[in-house]
Amino acid sequence: MVQEIGTKPPSLTEQQLKKLLLEAIDNADDEDNPETFHALFDHPERGLDTNDTIHGLERTWKFERPPIFNRDFWQWK
């Protein structure tokens, strides 16, 4: 279902997104955060561990392509 009403929120900048992700990592509580469990244990076949992911997030990075707003899920991708 496409949401056609409402004001489309602005997308986050690279800096805002990185800040949000790093705050989430800093505030993650393994017992209360199901995403932490998922990130730590749900995909070992990818050959990445948590330290690899954190290292990548802490480096300087920028969007590979401009964000695209998905009206079906009312979110930025």
C-alpha positions as CSV (number, residue, x, y, z in Angstrom):
1,M,0.0,0.0,0.0
2,V,1.4,3.4,-1.0
3,Q,1.1,6.2,1.5
4,E,0.2,9.2,-0.5
5,I,-0.5,11.8,2.2
6,G,1.7,13.4,4.7
7,T,4.9,15.3,4.5
8,K,7.9,13.4,3.3
9,P,10.6,13.7,5.9
10,P,14.0,14.9,4.8
11,S,16.7,12.3,4.3
12,L,19.6,12.2,6.7
13,T,23.0,13.4,5.6
14,E,26.0,11.1,5.7
15,Q,27.1,12.8,8.9
16,Q,23.7,12.5,10.5
17,L,23.4,8.8,9.6
18,K,26.9,8.0,10.8
19,K,26.2,9.8,14.1
20,L,22.9,7.9,14.5
21,L,24.6,4.5,13.9
22,L,27.5,5.2,16.2
23,E,25.2,6.2,19.0
24,A,23.2,3.0,18.5
25,I,26.4,1.0,18.8
26,D,27.4,2.9,21.9
27,N,24.0,2.5,23.5
28,A,23.4,-1.2,22.5
29,D,22.5,-3.4,25.4
30,D,22.8,-7.0,24.3
31,E,19.9,-8.2,26.4
32,D,17.4,-5.5,25.5
33,N,18.3,-5.0,21.8
34,P,17.2,-7.8,19.4
35,E,19.1,-6.1,16.6
36,T,22.3,-6.5,18.5
37,F,21.7,-10.3,18.8
38,H,20.8,-10.4,15.1
39,A,24.0,-8.5,14.1
40,L,26.2,-10.6,16.4
41,F,24.9,-14.1,15.7
42,D,22.5,-14.4,12.8
43,H,24.8,-14.3,9.7
44,P,28.1,-16.0,10.4
45,E,28.2,-17.3,6.7
46,R,29.1,-13.7,5.6
47,G,32.5,-14.0,7.2
48,L,32.2,-10.6,9.0
49,D,32.4,-10.2,12.7
50,T,31.2,-7.2,14.8
51,N,34.7,-5.7,14.9
52,D,34.8,-5.6,11.1
53,T,31.4,-3.8,11.0
54,I,32.3,-1.3,13.7
55,H,35.6,-0.6,12.0
56,G,33.8,0.1,8.7
57,L,31.3,2.4,10.4
58,E,33.9,4.4,12.2
59,R,35.9,5.2,9.0
60,T,35.1,8.1,6.7
61,W,32.4,7.2,4.3
62,K,29.8,8.7,2.0
63,F,26.7,7.6,0.2
64,E,27.3,5.4,-2.8
65,R,24.2,7.0,-4.5
66,P,21.7,9.6,-3.4
67,P,19.0,8.4,-1.0
68,I,15.7,7.3,-2.5
69,F,12.4,7.7,-0.7
70,N,10.2,4.6,-0.8
71,R,6.6,5.6,-0.5
72,D,5.5,1.9,0.0
73,F,7.3,1.8,3.3
74,W,7.4,5.5,3.9
75,Q,11.2,5.5,4.5
76,W,14.5,6.5,2.9
77,K,16.7,3.9,1.3
